[in-house]
Amino acid sequence: MNQLLPCVEVDAKVPATASVIFLHGLGADGHDFEPVVPLFNLPWARFILPHAPSLPVTINGGYVMPAWYDIRSLGFDPHAGPREDEAHIRASAEAITRLIARENARGIASERIVLGGFSQGGAMSLYTGTRHPETLAGLLVLSGYEVLPDRRDEQTRANFDTPALFCHGRLDPLVPTFAGRAAYEAALRPGRDVRWHEFPIQHEVSPAELQLAAGWLHERLPR
């Protein structure tokens, strides 16, 4: 598949000088975070909210739903075999990379693009961003975790030091806090701006979390 993913686009209020590509969670679509965009108060940024392809999802009894990849089990035991479908992850990463390339073609340099997402979308933003060949402005991971951690040798030098913000609910029953924190700790290295914040919520976002994310986006994409 070389087609562009269908997207919800929220245009900048002034000529765009930055872009935010934000990936939804399992079973949602690009409209899920559309109401949040005004809260970020970034009128110079274009927001790209793509729709994941529809796939049968094992943990939901094979029901077909929007998903960036199939999830075979709810556990995070590294000895229990592959939890996610690697081929799906790689195909989704290629599709997301094409969206970045389209923003480049529209005049937005990679260093002015933040890639982020929630849950499964957060996992995909981390996976795709760390492998992108050009430096991005930042990675925003909400209630996410790291997929294919044994493939870290694929990560590119271009985004080795890219700032990242990890936010997680300490009461999350679906993606346990330890899984999100493990992704954060794997991203840590001297001199890199990587931040971890926990909130008293479950598998969701909160006003306080969005306010924090808004401030971080303004740092990463100043006017």
Accessible surface in RSA format (square Angstrom, percent):
REM  Atomic radii and reference values for relative SASA: ProtOr
REM  Chains: A
REM  Algorithm: Lee & Richards
REM  Probe-radius: 1.40
REM  Slices: 20
REM RES _ NUM      All-atoms   Total-Side   Main-Chain    Non-polar    All polar
REM                ABS   REL    ABS   REL    ABS   REL    ABS   REL    ABS   REL
RES MET A   1   175.66  91.0 114.54  75.8  61.12 145.5  86.05  73.2  89.61 118.7
RES ASN A   2   132.76  91.5 110.36 106.7  22.39  53.9  30.87  74.3 101.88  98.5
RES GLN A   3   138.52  77.5 129.77  94.8   8.75  20.8  47.30 100.7  91.22  69.2
RES LEU A   4    78.31  43.6  57.37  41.0  20.94  52.6  57.59  40.4  20.72  55.8
RES LEU A   5    14.03   7.8   7.94   5.7   6.09  15.3   9.45   6.6   4.58  12.3
RES PRO A   6    86.44  63.0  75.50  68.8  10.93  39.7  86.44  71.4   0.00   0.0
RES CYS A   7    34.03  25.7   2.75   3.1  31.27  73.5   2.31   5.9  31.72  34.2
RES VAL A   8    14.87   9.8  10.60   9.6   4.28  10.3  14.87  12.9   0.00   0.0
RES GLU A   9    62.98  36.2  33.84  25.6  29.14  69.4  19.78  38.3  43.20  35.3
RES VAL A  10    32.99  21.7  29.74  26.9   3.25   7.8  32.92  28.6   0.07   0.2
RES ASP A  11    95.72  67.1  86.26  85.9   9.47  22.4  28.27  66.5  67.45  67.3
RES ALA A  12    22.00  20.2   2.21   3.4  19.79  45.0   3.22   4.5  18.78  49.7
RES LYS A  13   164.21  80.1 130.74  80.2  33.47  79.7  85.09  76.6  79.12  84.3
RES VAL A  14    54.07  35.6  44.77  40.5   9.30  22.4  51.28  44.6   2.79   7.6
RES PRO A  15   120.74  88.0 105.57  96.2  15.16  55.1 117.87  97.3   2.86  17.8
RES ALA A  16    30.42  28.0   6.41   9.9  24.01  54.6   6.41   9.0  24.01  63.6
RES THR A  17    68.14  48.5  60.28  61.1   7.86  18.7  63.66  85.5   4.47   6.8
RES ALA A  18     0.00   0.0   0.00   0.0   0.00   0.0   0.00   0.0   0.00   0.0
RES SER A  19     0.00   0.0   0.00   0.0   0.00   0.0   0.00   0.0   0.00   0.0
RES VAL A  20     1.51   1.0   1.51   1.4   0.00   0.0   1.51   1.3   0.00   0.0
RES ILE A  21     0.02   0.0   0.02   0.0   0.00   0.0   0.02   0.0   0.00   0.0
RES PHE A  22     9.86   4.9   8.09   5.0   1.77   4.6   8.09   4.9   1.77   5.1
RES LEU A  23     0.00   0.0   0.00   0.0   0.00   0.0   0.00   0.0   0.00   0.0
RES HIS A  24     3.87   2.1   2.83   2.0   1.04   2.6   3.01   3.1   0.86   1.0
RES GLY A  25     4.43   5.5   0.00   N/A   4.43   5.5   4.31  11.8   0.12   0.3
RES LEU A  26    51.07  28.4  26.02  18.6  25.04  63.0  26.15  18.4  24.91  67.0
RES GLY A  27    41.12  50.7   0.00   N/A  41.12  50.7  11.88  32.6  29.24  65.5
RES ALA A  28    27.00  24.8  15.59  24.1  11.41  26.0  26.64  37.5   0.36   1.0
RES ASP A  29    54.22  38.0  53.21  53.0   1.01   2.4  10.44  24.6  43.79  43.7
RES GLY A  30     2.52   3.1   0.00   N/A   2.52   3.1   1.91   5.2   0.61   1.4
RES HIS A  31    99.89  54.6  93.90  65.3   5.98  15.3  65.88  67.9  34.01  39.6
RES ASP A  32    73.33  51.4  50.70  50.5  22.63  53.5  10.19  24.0  63.14  63.0
RES PHE A  33    17.61   8.8  16.70  10.3   0.90   2.3  16.70  10.1   0.90   2.6
RES GLU A  34    62.60  35.9  59.40  44.9   3.20   7.6  15.14  29.3  47.46  38.7
RES PRO A  35    99.70  72.7  75.16  68.5  24.54  89.2  86.60  71.5  13.10  81.4
RES VAL A  36    18.99  12.5  18.80  17.0   0.19   0.4  18.99  16.5   0.00   0.0
RES VAL A  37    13.07   8.6  11.73  10.6   1.33   3.2  11.73  10.2   1.33   3.6
RES PRO A  38    99.55  72.6  74.40  67.8  25.15  91.4  85.30  70.4  14.26  88.6
RES LEU A  39   112.88  62.9  91.44  65.4  21.44  53.9  95.83  67.3  17.05  45.9
RES PHE A  40    11.14   5.6  10.15   6.3   0.98   2.6  10.15   6.2   0.98   2.8
RES ASN A  41   101.16  69.8  95.09  91.9   6.06  14.6  24.04  57.9  77.12  74.5
RES LEU A  42     8.60   4.8   0.00   0.0   8.60  21.6   0.55   0.4   8.05  21.7
RES PRO A  43    36.53  26.6  30.70  28.0   5.83  21.2  36.32  30.0   0.21   1.3
RES TRP A  44    21.00   8.4  21.00  10.2   0.00   0.0  21.00  11.2   0.00   0.0
RES ALA A  45     2.31   2.1   0.00   0.0   2.31   5.3   0.00   0.0   2.31   6.1
RES ARG A  46    35.32  14.8  35.32  18.0   0.00   0.0   0.00   0.0  35.32  21.4
RES PHE A  47     4.31   2.2   4.31   2.7   0.00   0.0   4.31   2.6   0.00   0.0
RES ILE A  48     0.41   0.2   0.41   0.3   0.00   0.0   0.41   0.3   0.00   0.0
RES LEU A  49     3.18   1.8   3.18   2.3   0.00   0.0   3.18   2.2   0.00   0.0
RES PRO A  50     0.12   0.1   0.00   0.0   0.12   0.4   0.00   0.0   0.12   0.8
RES HIS A  51    41.96  22.9  41.15  28.6   0.81   2.1  26.58  27.4  15.38  17.9
RES ALA A  52     8.86   8.2   0.00   0.0   8.86  20.2   0.00   0.0   8.86  23.5
RES PRO A  53    50.84  37.1  38.74  35.3  12.10  44.0  50.84  42.0   0.00   0.0
RES SER A  54    72.83  61.5  47.74  63.7  25.08  57.8  21.24  45.2  51.58  72.3
RES LEU A  55    29.91  16.7  29.91  21.4   0.00   0.0  29.91  21.0   0.00   0.0
RES PRO A  56    75.73  55.2  72.25  65.9   3.48  12.6  72.42  59.8   3.30  20.5
RES VAL A  57     0.00   0.0   0.00   0.0   0.00   0.0   0.00   0.0   0.00   0.0
RES THR A  58    71.62  50.9  58.25  59.1  13.37  31.9  45.62  61.3  26.00  39.3
RES ILE A  59    49.00  27.9  15.48  11.5  33.52  80.8  23.02  16.6  25.98  70.5
RES ASN A  60    63.71  43.9  44.85  43.3  18.86  45.4  16.36  39.4  47.34  45.8
RES GLY A  61    78.48  96.8   0.00   N/A  78.48  96.8  41.75 114.6  36.73  82.3
RES GLY A  62    35.88  44.3   0.00   N/A  35.88  44.3  21.89  60.1  14.00  31.3
RES TYR A  63   150.00  70.0 142.59  81.1   7.40  19.3 101.40  76.2  48.60  59.9
RES VAL A  64    85.88  56.5  71.68  64.9  14.20  34.2  71.68  62.3  14.20  38.5
RES MET A  65    27.42  14.2  24.51  16.2   2.91   6.9  25.49  21.7   1.93   2.6
RES PRO A  66    35.99  26.2  35.99  32.8   0.00   0.0  35.99  29.7   0.00   0.0
RES ALA A  67     0.14   0.1   0.00   0.0   0.14   0.3   0.14   0.2   0.00   0.0
RES TRP A  68     0.23   0.1   0.23   0.1   0.00   0.0   0.23   0.1   0.00   0.0
RES TYR A  69     0.00   0.0   0.00   0.0   0.00   0.0   0.00   0.0   0.00   0.0
RES ASP A  70    14.37  10.1  14.37  14.3   0.00   0.0   0.90   2.1  13.47  13.4
RES ILE A  71    12.58   7.2  12.58   9.4   0.00   0.0  12.58   9.1   0.00   0.0
RES ARG A  72   105.49  44.3  89.02  45.4  16.47  39.2  38.12  52.1  67.37  40.8
RES SER A  73    48.42  40.9  44.22  59.0   4.20   9.7  39.95  85.1   8.47  11.9
RES LEU A  74   107.21  59.7  94.64  67.7  12.57  31.6  95.06  66.8  12.15  32.7
RES GLY A  75    42.36  52.2   0.00   N/A  42.36  52.2  35.96  98.7   6.40  14.3
RES PHE A  76    46.19  23.1  19.23  11.9  26.96  70.2  25.15  15.2  21.04  60.2
RES ASP A  77    79.07  55.4  64.61  64.3  14.46  34.2  30.41  71.6  48.66  48.5
RES PRO A  78   118.49  86.4  80.61  73.5  37.88 137.7  93.95  77.6  24.55 152.6
RES HIS A  79   167.03  91.3 131.17  91.2  35.86  91.7  93.15  96.0  73.88  86.0
RES ALA A  80    76.18  70.0  35.49  54.8  40.70  92.6  47.50  66.9  28.69  76.0
RES GLY A  81    39.57  48.8   0.00   N/A  39.57  48.8  28.58  78.4  11.00  24.6
RES PRO A  82   109.29  79.7  88.09  80.3  21.20  77.1 100.15  82.7   9.14  56.8
RES ARG A  83    28.84  12.1  24.10  12.3   4.73  11.3  19.05  26.0   9.79   5.9
RES GLU A  84    16.04   9.2  13.20  10.0   2.84   6.8   0.00   0.0  16.04  13.1
RES ASP A  85    25.31  17.7  25.31  25.2   0.00   0.0   0.54   1.3  24.77  24.7
RES GLU A  86    54.20  31.1  50.54  38.2   3.66   8.7  22.71  43.9  31.49  25.7
RES ALA A  87    71.68  65.9  58.53  90.3  13.15  29.9  64.43  90.7   7.26  19.2
RES HIS A  88    50.95  27.8  48.47  33.7   2.47   6.3  29.59  30.5  21.35  24.8
RES ILE A  89     0.00   0.0   0.00   0.0   0.00   0.0   0.00   0.0   0.00   0.0
RES ARG A  90    80.16  33.7  78.43  40.0   1.74   4.1  43.34  59.2  36.82  22.3
RES ALA A  91    58.77  54.0  50.77  78.3   8.00  18.2  53.87  75.9   4.90  13.0
RES SER A  92     7.05   6.0   2.95   3.9   4.10   9.4   3.96   8.4   3.09   4.3
RES ALA A  93    11.64  10.7  11.48  17.7   0.16   0.4  11.64  16.4   0.00   0.0
RES GLU A  94   105.83  60.8 101.48  76.8   4.36  10.4  34.60  66.9  71.23  58.2
RES ALA A  95     7.99   7.3   7.83  12.1   0.16   0.4   7.91  11.1   0.08   0.2
RES ILE A  96     0.00   0.0   0.00   0.0   0.00   0.0   0.00   0.0   0.00   0.0
RES THR A  97    47.65  33.9  47.59  48.3   0.05   0.1  37.23  50.0  10.42  15.8
RES ARG A  98    51.92  21.8  50.48  25.7   1.44   3.4  38.38  52.5  13.54   8.2
RES LEU A  99     0.86   0.5   0.43   0.3   0.43   1.1   0.43   0.3   0.43   1.2
RES ILE A 100     0.00   0.0   0.00   0.0   0.00   0.0   0.00   0.0   0.00   0.0
RES ALA A 101    54.38  50.0  48.44  74.8   5.94  13.5  50.14  70.6   4.24  11.2
RES ARG A 102    57.31  24.1  51.68  26.3   5.64  13.4  29.53  40.4  27.78  16.8
RES GLU A 103     0.51   0.3   0.51   0.4   0.00   0.0   0.23   0.4   0.28   0.2
RES ASN A 104    51.28  35.4  35.24  34.1  16.03  38.6  25.48  61.3  25.80  24.9
RES ALA A 105    91.98  84.6  48.06  74.2  43.91  99.9  60.92  85.8  31.05  82.3
RES ARG A 106    96.31  40.4  62.26  31.7  34.06  81.1  31.60  43.2  64.71  39.2
RES GLY A 107    64.20  79.2   0.00   N/A  64.20  79.2  35.20  96.6  29.00  64.9
RES ILE A 108     7.10   4.0   5.10   3.8   2.01   4.8   7.10   5.1   0.00   0.0
RES ALA A 109    52.01  47.8  40.56  62.6  11.46  26.1  48.60  68.4   3.41   9.0
RES SER A 110     6.87   5.8   3.48   4.6   3.39   7.8   3.48   7.4   3.39   4.8
RES GLU A 111   116.69  67.0 106.62  80.7  10.07  24.0  25.01  48.4  91.68  74.9
RES ARG A 112    52.27  21.9  52.27  26.6   0.00   0.0  36.40  49.7  15.88   9.6
RES ILE A 113     0.00   0.0   0.00   0.0   0.00   0.0   0.00   0.0   0.00   0.0
RES VAL A 114     0.01   0.0   0.01   0.0   0.00   0.0   0.01   0.0   0.00   0.0
RES LEU A 115     0.00   0.0   0.00   0.0   0.00   0.0   0.00   0.0   0.00   0.0
RES GLY A 116     0.04   0.0   0.00   N/A   0.04   0.0   0.04   0.1   0.00   0.0
RES GLY A 117     0.00   0.0   0.00   N/A   0.00   0.0   0.00   0.0   0.00   0.0
RES PHE A 118    23.88  11.9  23.88  14.8   0.00   0.0  23.88  14.5   0.00   0.0
RES SER A 119    11.36   9.6  11.36  15.2   0.00   0.0   1.17   2.5  10.20  14.3
RES GLN A 120     2.49   1.4   1.98   1.4   0.51   1.2   2.24   4.8   0.24   0.2
RES GLY A 121     0.00   0.0   0.00   N/A   0.00   0.0   0.00   0.0   0.00   0.0
RES GLY A 122     0.00   0.0   0.00   N/A   0.00   0.0   0.00   0.0   0.00   0.0
RES ALA A 123     0.27   0.2   0.00   0.0   0.27   0.6   0.00   0.0   0.27   0.7
RES MET A 124     0.00   0.0   0.00   0.0   0.00   0.0   0.00   0.0   0.00   0.0
RES SER A 125     0.00   0.0   0.00   0.0   0.00   0.0   0.00   0.0   0.00   0.0
RES LEU A 126    11.12   6.2  11.12   8.0   0.00   0.0  11.12   7.8   0.00   0.0
RES TYR A 127     8.63   4.0   5.22   3.0   3.41   8.9   6.28   4.7   2.35   2.9
RES THR A 128     3.68   2.6   1.73   1.8   1.96   4.7   2.76   3.7   0.92   1.4
RES GLY A 129     0.00   0.0   0.00   N/A   0.00   0.0   0.00   0.0   0.00   0.0
RES THR A 130     9.72   6.9   9.16   9.3   0.55   1.3   8.66  11.6   1.05   1.6
RES ARG A 131    40.38  17.0  27.73  14.1  12.65  30.1  23.89  32.6  16.49  10.0
RES HIS A 132    11.16   6.1   8.67   6.0   2.49   6.4   9.07   9.3   2.09   2.4
RES PRO A 133    95.39  69.5  75.19  68.5  20.20  73.4  77.21  63.7  18.17 113.0
RES GLU A 134    91.99  52.8  88.57  67.0   3.42   8.2  35.05  67.8  56.94  46.5
RES THR A 135    67.94  48.3  62.20  63.1   5.74  13.7  42.56  57.2  25.37  38.4
RES LEU A 136     3.27   1.8   0.00   0.0   3.27   8.2   0.00   0.0   3.27   8.8
RES ALA A 137     3.95   3.6   0.66   1.0   3.28   7.5   3.95   5.6   0.00   0.0
RES GLY A 138     0.00   0.0   0.00   N/A   0.00   0.0   0.00   0.0   0.00   0.0
RES LEU A 139     0.00   0.0   0.00   0.0   0.00   0.0   0.00   0.0   0.00   0.0
RES LEU A 140     0.88   0.5   0.88   0.6   0.00   0.0   0.88   0.6   0.00   0.0
RES VAL A 141     1.09   0.7   0.61   0.6   0.48   1.2   0.61   0.5   0.48   1.3
RES LEU A 142     0.38   0.2   0.38   0.3   0.00   0.0   0.38   0.3   0.00   0.0
RES SER A 143     0.24   0.2   0.24   0.3   0.00   0.0   0.00   0.0   0.24   0.3
RES GLY A 144     1.69   2.1   0.00   N/A   1.69   2.1   0.00   0.0   1.69   3.8
RES TYR A 145     8.42   3.9   8.42   4.8   0.00   0.0   8.42   6.3   0.00   0.0
RES GLU A 146    34.11  19.6  21.67  16.4  12.44  29.6  14.13  27.3  19.98  16.3
RES VAL A 147     3.02   2.0   0.00   0.0   3.02   7.3   0.66   0.6   2.35   6.4
RES LEU A 148    20.42  11.4  17.79  12.7   2.62   6.6  19.45  13.7   0.97   2.6
RES PRO A 149    65.92  48.0  60.18  54.9   5.75  20.9  60.30  49.8   5.62  35.0
RES ASP A 150   104.88  73.5  72.24  71.9  32.64  77.2  49.44 116.4  55.44  55.3
RES ARG A 151    76.41  32.1  76.41  39.0   0.00   0.0  13.52  18.5  62.89  38.1
RES ARG A 152   108.10  45.4 100.08  51.0   8.02  19.1  36.14  49.4  71.96  43.6
RES ASP A 153   131.59  92.2  89.60  89.2  41.99  99.3  53.26 125.4  78.33  78.1
RES GLU A 154    60.07  34.5  40.55  30.7  19.52  46.5  35.84  69.3  24.22  19.8
RES GLN A 155    51.28  28.7  30.42  22.2  20.85  49.7   6.17  13.1  45.11  34.2
RES THR A 156    37.21  26.5  31.14  31.6   6.08  14.5  36.54  49.1   0.68   1.0
RES ARG A 157   179.28  75.3 161.14  82.1  18.14  43.2  80.70 110.3  98.58  59.7
RES ALA A 158    31.93  29.4  12.51  19.3  19.43  44.2  23.35  32.9   8.59  22.7
RES ASN A 159     2.33   1.6   0.00   0.0   2.33   5.6   0.31   0.8   2.02   1.9
RES PHE A 160    71.14  35.6  67.64  41.9   3.50   9.1  71.14  43.1   0.00   0.0
RES ASP A 161    76.13  53.3  64.79  64.5  11.34  26.8  30.39  71.5  45.74  45.6
RES THR A 162     3.50   2.5   0.11   0.1   3.39   8.1   2.27   3.0   1.23   1.9
RES PRO A 163    20.34  14.8  20.34  18.5   0.00   0.0  20.34  16.8   0.00   0.0
RES ALA A 164     0.00   0.0   0.00   0.0   0.00   0.0   0.00   0.0   0.00   0.0
RES LEU A 165     1.17   0.6   1.17   0.8   0.00   0.0   1.17   0.8   0.00   0.0
RES PHE A 166     2.64   1.3   2.64   1.6   0.00   0.0   2.64   1.6   0.00   0.0
RES CYS A 167     1.04   0.8   0.00   0.0   1.04   2.4   0.00   0.0   1.04   1.1
RES HIS A 168     1.63   0.9   1.55   1.1   0.08   0.2   0.08   0.1   1.55   1.8
RES GLY A 169     0.16   0.2   0.00   N/A   0.16   0.2   0.00   0.0   0.16   0.4
RES ARG A 170   120.47  50.6  99.48  50.7  20.99  50.0  40.02  54.7  80.45  48.8
RES LEU A 171   105.06  58.5  88.75  63.5  16.31  41.0  95.65  67.2   9.41  25.3
RES ASP A 172    10.72   7.5   0.00   0.0  10.72  25.3   0.00   0.0  10.72  10.7
RES PRO A 173    91.31  66.5  56.04  51.1  35.27 128.2  66.62  55.0  24.69 153.5
RES LEU A 174    90.67  50.5  85.56  61.2   5.10  12.8  86.67  60.9   4.00  10.8
RES VAL A 175     7.61   5.0   7.61   6.9   0.00   0.0   7.61   6.6   0.00   0.0
RES PRO A 176    34.33  25.0  33.38  30.4   0.96   3.5  34.33  28.3   0.00   0.0
RES THR A 177    29.63  21.1  26.43  26.8   3.20   7.6  24.65  33.1   4.98   7.5
RES PHE A 178   131.39  65.7 119.58  74.1  11.80  30.7 126.22  76.5   5.17  14.8
RES ALA A 179     8.85   8.1   2.58   4.0   6.27  14.3   6.33   8.9   2.52   6.7
RES GLY A 180     0.69   0.9   0.00   N/A   0.69   0.9   0.69   1.9   0.00   0.0
RES ARG A 181    89.72  37.7  89.72  45.7   0.00   0.0  28.34  38.7  61.39  37.2
RES ALA A 182    54.72  50.3  47.37  73.1   7.34  16.7  50.61  71.3   4.11  10.9
RES ALA A 183     1.84   1.7   0.03   0.0   1.81   4.1   0.05   0.1   1.79   4.7
RES TYR A 184    27.77  13.0  27.77  15.8   0.00   0.0   0.89   0.7  26.88  33.1
RES GLU A 185    89.98  51.7  77.14  58.4  12.84  30.6  23.53  45.5  66.46  54.3
RES ALA A 186    34.20  31.4   6.98  10.8  27.23  61.9  19.09  26.9  15.11  40.0
RES ALA A 187     8.77   8.1   4.08   6.3   4.70  10.7   8.62  12.1   0.15   0.4
RES LEU A 188    80.05  44.6  63.58  45.5  16.47  41.4  63.61  44.7  16.43  44.2
RES ARG A 189    48.23  20.2  35.47  18.1  12.76  30.4  20.99  28.7  27.24  16.5
RES PRO A 190   137.80 100.4 108.31  98.7  29.49 107.2 120.01  99.1  17.79 110.6
RES GLY A 191    90.85 112.0   0.00   N/A  90.85 112.0  45.82 125.7  45.03 100.9
RES ARG A 192    20.84   8.8   3.67   1.9  17.17  40.9   1.12   1.5  19.72  12.0
RES ASP A 193    52.74  36.9  43.95  43.7   8.79  20.8  30.75  72.4  21.99  21.9
RES VAL A 194    14.64   9.6   0.00   0.0  14.64  35.3   0.00   0.0  14.64  39.7
RES ARG A 195    73.00  30.6  68.84  35.1   4.15   9.9  29.33  40.1  43.67  26.5
RES TRP A 196    36.84  14.8  15.66   7.6  21.18  49.7  14.41   7.7  22.43  36.4
RES HIS A 197    65.24  35.7  61.70  42.9   3.54   9.1  38.59  39.8  26.65  31.0
RES GLU A 198    62.06  35.6  41.93  31.7  20.13  47.9   9.62  18.6  52.44  42.8
RES PHE A 199    22.05  11.0  22.05  13.7   0.00   0.0  22.05  13.4   0.00   0.0
RES PRO A 200    95.47  69.6  79.18  72.2  16.29  59.2  79.19  65.4  16.28 101.2
RES ILE A 201    21.83  12.4  18.80  14.0   3.03   7.3  21.83  15.7   0.00   0.0
RES GLN A 202    94.79  53.0  94.79  69.3   0.00   0.0  13.67  29.1  81.12  61.5
RES HIS A 203    41.76  22.8  21.34  14.8  20.42  52.2  16.24  16.7  25.52  29.7
RES GLU A 204    78.78  45.2  73.50  55.6   5.28  12.6  26.71  51.7  52.07  42.5
RES VAL A 205    43.01  28.3  25.44  23.0  17.57  42.3  25.44  22.1  17.57  47.7
RES SER A 206    13.96  11.8  12.32  16.4   1.64   3.8  13.86  29.5   0.09   0.1
RES PRO A 207   116.34  84.8 108.42  98.8   7.93  28.8 112.08  92.5   4.27  26.5
RES ALA A 208    57.99  53.3  48.72  75.2   9.27  21.1  52.12  73.4   5.87  15.6
RES GLU A 209     0.29   0.2   0.29   0.2   0.00   0.0   0.00   0.0   0.29   0.2
RES LEU A 210    15.40   8.6  14.41  10.3   1.00   2.5  14.69  10.3   0.71   1.9
RES GLN A 211   139.55  78.0 128.47  93.9  11.08  26.4  43.80  93.2  95.75  72.6
RES LEU A 212    57.08  31.8  49.19  35.2   7.89  19.8  55.35  38.9   1.72   4.6
RES ALA A 213     0.06   0.1   0.06   0.1   0.00   0.0   0.06   0.1   0.00   0.0
RES ALA A 214    13.73  12.6  13.73  21.2   0.00   0.0  13.73  19.3   0.00   0.0
RES GLY A 215    38.31  47.2   0.00   N/A  38.31  47.2  34.89  95.7   3.42   7.7
RES TRP A 216     3.93   1.6   2.23   1.1   1.70   4.0   2.12   1.1   1.81   2.9
RES LEU A 217     0.28   0.2   0.28   0.2   0.00   0.0   0.28   0.2   0.00   0.0
RES HIS A 218    64.00  35.0  57.93  40.3   6.07  15.5  37.66  38.8  26.35  30.7
RES GLU A 219    91.19  52.4  68.75  52.0  22.44  53.4  42.39  82.0  48.81  39.8
RES ARG A 220    65.24  27.4  57.39  29.3   7.85  18.7   0.36   0.5  64.88  39.3
RES LEU A 221     0.00   0.0   0.00   0.0   0.00   0.0   0.00   0.0   0.00   0.0
RES PRO A 222    73.46  53.5  68.68  62.6   4.78  17.4  72.10  59.5   1.36   8.5
RES ARG A 223   183.45  77.0 127.30  64.9  56.15 133.7  68.00  92.9 115.45  70.0
END  Absolute sums over single chains surface
CHAIN  1 A     9892.0       7650.4       2241.5       5869.9       4022.1
END  Absolute sums over all chains
TOTAL          9892.0       7650.4       2241.5       5869.9       4022.1
